[in-house]
Amino acid sequence: MTGRFILLLFALAPIVIGDSAYSQARNTQPRYTPVSVCNISFHHERVNPKYISVDAEYADAFPHGLVLSDRRCPGKGIQIDFPDTGLDPSVALIKDHLWEIHHAKGTFRGMLKRDRGTNRLYLSLESVVNFQSADYSPESDKDGPIRLPEPPLPKWPPAP
């Protein structure tokens, strides 16, 4: 009887070990579902994926907040918000330079949430890929003296 029990344990051990390895591999896969702003449902009857990746245009729509929009569906946009802690460097860059970046493009990744007060859907930003902005360049963020453009040299003798 004990021999059969030990044999059963040896037979089940690879299945249990293999299943835990499979679950670990499954957890390391990307969890973001690619969607467009046009496909996001803002109503309760349709279910959205919780973690999304959106190729969109970022705009500072002051005083309404930060909005992601898509030219393929005008008039539709989703607000974004930043988590309180554990910011990704790409998200920290946007948060630190809110007043400098007015328009940008990129792939915005995060979790869809609903505001408890207004019941509006928004994207809690976790990372940004391929962020491109004409308003802000990272070179201007370097420490050091600011170099102003030099004035043109005066011509001598002065023209009459």
C-alpha positions in Angstrom: 0.0 0.0 0.0 2.8 2.4 0.9 4.6 1.5 -2.3 1.5 2.5 -4.4 1.2 5.8 -2.5 4.9 6.6 -3.2 4.5 5.7 -6.8 1.4 8.0 -7.0 3.4 10.8 -5.5 6.2 10.3 -8.1 3.7 10.3 -10.9 1.9 13.5 -9.7 5.0 15.5 -8.8 5.9 16.4 -12.5 2.3 17.6 -13.1 2.3 19.8 -10.0 5.8 21.2 -10.8 4.9 21.7 -14.4 1.7 23.5 -13.6 3.4 26.0 -11.3 6.1 26.7 -13.9 3.3 27.3 -16.5 1.6 29.8 -14.2 4.9 31.6 -13.6 5.4 31.9 -17.4 1.9 33.0 -17.9 2.4 35.8 -15.3 5.4 37.2 -17.1 3.7 37.7 -20.4 2.5 41.2 -21.3 -0.8 41.9 -19.8 -1.8 44.9 -21.9 -4.5 44.4 -24.6 -4.0 46.7 -27.6 -7.1 48.8 -28.3 -7.9 52.1 -29.9 -9.7 55.0 -28.2 -12.6 54.3 -30.7 -13.0 50.8 -29.2 -13.2 51.8 -25.6 -16.7 51.6 -24.2 -17.6 54.2 -21.7 -21.0 52.6 -20.8 -21.6 49.9 -18.2 -23.2 47.3 -20.6 -19.9 46.5 -22.5 -16.9 45.1 -20.8 -13.4 46.5 -21.6 -10.2 44.7 -20.9 -8.8 46.0 -17.6 -5.2 46.6 -18.8 -4.9 48.3 -22.2 -2.3 49.7 -24.6 -3.5 52.7 -26.7 -1.8 54.3 -29.6 -3.1 57.8 -29.2 -2.4 61.5 -29.1 -1.9 63.1 -25.7 -3.3 66.6 -25.1 -3.4 68.9 -22.2 -7.0 70.0 -22.2 -6.8 72.5 -19.4 -8.9 72.8 -17.2 -10.5 69.4 -18.0 -7.3 67.4 -17.5 -5.1 65.3 -19.7 -6.8 63.5 -22.5 -5.9 60.8 -25.0 -7.6 61.1 -28.4 -7.6 59.4 -31.8 -8.1 61.2 -35.1 -10.1 58.2 -36.4 -12.9 58.9 -33.9 -13.2 62.7 -33.4 -15.1 63.8 -30.3 -14.1 60.8 -28.3 -11.3 60.8 -25.7 -10.3 59.3 -22.4 -8.8 61.1 -19.5 -5.6 59.9 -17.9 -4.3 60.0 -14.4 -1.1 59.1 -12.6 -0.7 56.6 -9.8 0.3 57.9 -6.5 3.5 55.8 -6.1 5.8 53.6 -8.1 5.9 55.7 -11.3 7.6 54.3 -14.3 10.3 56.8 -15.6 8.4 57.4 -18.8 5.3 58.4 -16.7 7.4 60.4 -14.3 8.8 62.5 -17.2 5.3 63.4 -18.3 4.1 64.2 -14.8 7.2 66.4 -14.1 6.8 68.4 -17.3 3.0 68.8 -17.4 3.2 72.5 -18.1 5.7 72.1 -20.9 4.1 69.2 -22.9 0.9 70.3 -24.6 0.6 67.7 -27.4 2.4 64.4 -28.0 2.0 61.0 -29.6 2.8 57.6 -28.2 1.6 54.2 -26.9 0.1 54.7 -23.5 -0.3 51.6 -21.2 -2.3 51.4 -18.1 -5.4 50.2 -16.2 -8.9 51.4 -16.9 -10.6 52.6 -13.8 -13.8 54.4 -12.9 -13.9 57.6 -10.8 -16.2 56.9 -7.8 -17.4 60.5 -7.7 -18.3 61.2 -11.3 -18.5 57.6 -12.5 -16.3 58.5 -15.5 -13.9 56.0 -17.1 -10.2 57.0 -17.1 -6.8 55.4 -17.8 -4.4 55.1 -14.8 -1.1 55.5 -16.7 1.6 52.8 -16.0 4.1 53.3 -18.8 4.5 55.1 -22.1 6.4 53.9 -25.2 7.5 55.9 -28.2 6.6 59.2 -26.7 7.1 62.0 -29.2 6.4 65.7 -28.5 7.3 68.8 -30.4 6.9 70.9 -27.2 9.5 69.1 -25.1 12.9 67.7 -25.8 14.9 65.8 -23.2 18.1 67.7 -24.1 16.6 70.8 -22.6 16.3 69.0 -19.3 20.0 68.6 -18.7 21.7 70.4 -15.9 24.2 73.1 -16.7 24.4 76.6 -17.9 21.9 77.9 -20.4 23.4 79.0 -23.7 21.6 81.9 -25.3 22.0 82.5 -29.0 24.9 84.9 -29.6 24.1 88.3 -31.3 25.5 88.9 -34.7 28.8 90.7 -34.9 28.5 94.4 -35.7 29.9 95.5 -39.0 32.6 98.1 -39.0 32.5 100.8 -40.3 28.8 101.3 -39.6 26.7 101.7 -42.7 25.4 105.3 -43.4 
